[in-house]
Amino acid sequence: MPKSLTDKTLHGVNWNLAKTYGKTVLNIIVGIVLARLLPPSDFGLLTMTFIFIGLADLFSTLGMGASVVKQKNLTKAHIATATTITIILGFLIFAIFYFTAPLIAEFYKEIRLVPILRALSVIFIVKGVTAVSYSRLVREIDFKSILIIEFGSYLFGYSLFAIVFASLGFGVWSLVIGRLATNVLSSILTLRKVPPVLNFTIGKKEFKELFAFGSGVSFSKLFDYTGNNVDNLLIGKLINSDALGLYNRAYNLMTLPISKISSGIYNVLFPAFAKVQDNTQSLRTAYYRTIKSTAFLLFPVLTAMFAAADFIILGLYGPKWEGAIDAFKILIFAGFLRTTLSYSGAIAHATGNVYKEVFQQVVYVITLTIGAYFGAKYYGIEGVGFAVIIALGYKFVAQSNLSIKIIESNWLAFLQSLLPGIANALVMFITIYLTVILIQSEFGNYPYPVKLIITMIVGAITYLSSIIFLPTFIKGDSFTWLLEKYGKVVPNTFKNIYFKFNPVKT
């Protein structure tokens, strides 16, 4: 019997979250190892290159991948057209980057960037061949295959190669080789699963249909990407690679739980939302259920990270990363604002409101650019952190308001969906804050990794206790719903305890 869209979506979420959590754990482990093997300046150099590489990547497919996912009646002609375009663009952007690498290096006054940029530009050729095949997996919500591809390529590509070459003293080139290995391996696995359609034709009708939506997605992602990277650009330009390495590590650590959970669910929700884009009631129910569950899970994690920031930075990465602590604390506040943004984007994209979102992205980028410039110039990476909070505050209000209008709802209902997460976060903050004070008072001479482990144990106990014992009128039914949908992967002992204190009304 064929699966319903709901079942297929939940099945996709399950596999995508498995991939997300697996990569998150691996990413943390690899990040800790590399941070102890390499100095902040090496990470700063790679960040400089990826600012421009990532920018070009937005136009390397002209949004063909997203168009393939959204296209209601996808034909072989659509697939052939999209594949031909992405391959041509892949080679074109490779050539552009190869010859403009000296100009980018001159912008940063870092001659070491020239060979790094030229090596990494090979990624565009690889992605050009693979982009449409990957999007076809997303369209079919086949996240089991995507799990195998992405986790396998990261484990045997970046993790293995980067750590081995870093241990051998290759410095920043260990990070470059790891990136290349991941992309090549991922492409091989993707093309084995979904072979590309290589008849090198571009249908006029198919191109118009794909480009109409894809170009909007590209512009939306352009401003979103610019907003996510202009702070890195200005720190690299106005300060130095060491400061950029510290800031980038703090920012990535803050966004790690958000991006892995939010983007993981977004990848499934976008094709699912697209299939019910004309059903306002279904969109509204799915949207609020998603942000309520995500806030309930993420808000206490972010709160714990703020309260134990010193233990986290020094315990994971060591004393040479101490300069990232203050920026990390500031950026945590930006994390709360980022939590629901990807779901607002999914609603806008799936319902064809992508150009309305573009305008909001433009205002956000302008606000962040001005703030980050003065922040970096006069207050260092901490000043940039405050600029991020101000700009994200605007973006949170604007994009949430757009989603509320699309689903025909109101701000009261939106804010009510966040209350369970706020309540859970408050309990976590009080517990971790007091725990940190106690550890510093009684066990101040202990190594930071030990302090971090103790704090994590207390945090885990608090997290589970809040889920079980917080009154239903405060926490809502978010976790009950999650258990009903994903109970198969939760131990029966925990489920029995939970439902003993949280009985389901019949």
PyMOL commands that set and color helices and strands:
alter all, ss='L'
color gray80, all
select helices_A, chain A and resi 5-37+40-57+64-70+76-108+113-120+122-139+143-167+172-193+204-238+241-275+280-307+309-317+319-338+341-350+354-406+411-416+419-442+448-469+472-475+478-489+492-501
alter helices_A, ss='H'
color red, helices_A
deselect
rebuild
show_as cartoon
